[in-house]
Amino acid sequence: MDEDTNPPLSPGCPMVSRRSTLLGLVAVGGVGVMSAGGFLYAGGWLSSEKLTPVRIADRFEEVHGKHAGFRRNHAKGVCVSGYFTSNGSGTSVSKASVFRPGRTPVIGRFSLSGGKPQATDANDTIRGLGLVFALSNGEQWRTALINIPVFPDNTVQGFYDRLLASQPVPGTGQPDPQKMAEFLAKHPETARAQKIIKTHPPTSGFDDSTFNSLNAFLATNETGVTVPVRWSLVPAQPARPGNTTKPADENYLFDSLIVQLSAHPLQWNLVLTVGEPDDPTDDPTVPWPESRQKITAGTLTIDSVQTEGVGNARDVNFDPLVLPDGISPSDDPLLSARSAVYSQSFTRRSSEPKQPSAVDVSKVQQ
């Protein structure tokens, strides 16, 4: 789970739904604690016997420490902006206006997993990309992707337990082997997912990483046909092997991205993978067959990079349930969980004093 409610609307503003959220590219938050709670209740995992968003956010703080003003996961990041150019092909599966031919403004954030905002960059740390598409009809599409082919967990409890099992041990900086072995014995789905992840080693940086939605969604086109989909952002930049040695620069992944974006735009192709009736939509640990139909719906261009601050994606909640008409949630239980935990994280950090990011774009550009 990545992390992170819309700020209160001023008097006279129209009501804003989860599906039709006004963008306002300056102060974009999330979707509301009450809204997230409703999804939790509908998902059946909010009760006194089960996990709550508070408990999961507390677990992040237990494992990574509490860092005021930062996201509880994917704490280290840098903000970007650009646009998505649709070629119209996505309209075959979804009536969402983002897939009609044309250009859509985008703001986003590249990040590394973990709750420590000052952590040293490492090649094997999961890389994230959160995006907000500002659709012309006033809707938004928010999506948070990561650079691994499958998600390690398919239940909220599994994710919660893995957080503790993977907590680094002082001295080694690695998880306790016995705790991890005990966890994997209880969660064979995670053991299988980890084997798949290992067959896809990370590339050299953010620019040549493929970012995947992992969770399945439902796409409905103009004729009313609904199909399951997953999506990926595939880099137009050629992939290069990742760095296997420890770089001297503690921000080397972010610094490289900043240098590249200062010189020229970077691009990714948005690829929709269309599932078939037997493909699981409720289990992100299981990949769909490579033979599934793939639709290249357009190109994401990132042409600007900014240090996290007021007015950019620092204060965005990349809630995966903020969806445009034509895309809806699947039966994946992690979607409602992500939405609620992101909201809890946002609520905490929005009331805390803001601290400067470890990634300073201006210093790198000097």
Helices and strands as residue ranges (DSSP letters): H 33-43, H 53-64, E 76-86, G 89-92, G 97-99, E 102-112, E 127-134, E 140-146, H 156-165, H 177-186, H 188-198, E 211-212, E 217-220, E 226-235, H 252-263, E 266-274, E 293-306, G 313-315, E 327-329, H 333-350, H 361-365
